[in-house]
Amino acid sequence: MNRIVRTVGRALARYLNQPIRRYQPYAVVNPAVLAAVLQPADILLVDGNTRISTAIKYLTQSTWSHAAMFVGDALKGDDINHEFPTLVEADVESGVIAVHLKKYAAFNTRICRPVGLTAEDQHRIVDFMIKRIGHAYDLKNVVDLARYLLPTPPVPVTWRRRMIAFGSGDPTRAVCSTLIAQAFQSVHYPILPRIERQRVLATDKLHYTEKEILHIRHYSLFTPRDFDVSPYFRVVKPTIEAGFNYQNLAWHDEDRPQNPNVNTT
């Protein structure tokens, strides 16, 4: 019975990972430019083009449907000339894998960088991700996969985040943003913590002040969008970092602005 269920799960995962035809990239960045800007523990958000991506974008009301972590040269190995993978991600079909940056050369992407992360914690986060390579999505849990069969499921807004997290135990930990959230939570780096405000007596003991206490949200509740809206991650745009100058752009002749001093009548 387990073999039959696993076979059904594998077929379902393959179906959900199939690309759709209507995907339109608008802000594609050359992988070489991306690589020059990315730092270890940076999050690369991707505007995916698969069936499961469509469902995730609808449920999260966001452009971003996938997240991967840049791990730098941690997977370089001994051959310095080898084209080694620099991203670690969780895929519903393949599990946790290492991939090349060029995999997303034709996709809209965004870099989200944790602010103020220490070198030691940066290393621990990257190591956390690398040690999970090889972990697989439990394809016996076909219910976890079936939630994505409808690209735009009729789910109330307040339930959508819960639908992303719906599942049991290990399977949900193979979701891209969930795994990354676990990595950051392992060093107590915030993403979107739940904030509790408490009244505390001030040091002069004459009045009360408000103190913010952070509570960790369960990792299964995080989505790719959360790294974009988090106040603790900086959005890094490679084109600007590379020294953008609008005056150096080569416009088509028909698209050039007209000189307002020239009389065209």
Secondary structure, DSSP 4 states (H G I P E B T S, - for coil): -HHHHHHHHHHHHHHHTSBPTT---SSB--HHHHHHH--TT-EEEE---BHHHHHHHHHHTSS--EEEEE-TTTT--S-TTS----EEEEETTTEEEEE-GGGGTTSBEEEEEETT--HHHHHHHHHHHHHTTT----TT-HHHHHTTSSSS----HHHHHHHHH-S-SGGGGGSHHHHHHHHHHTTT--SSPEEEEEEEE-TTSSSEEEEEEEEPPPGGG--HHHHHH-TTEEEE-HHHHTT--GGG----GGGSPP-TTS---
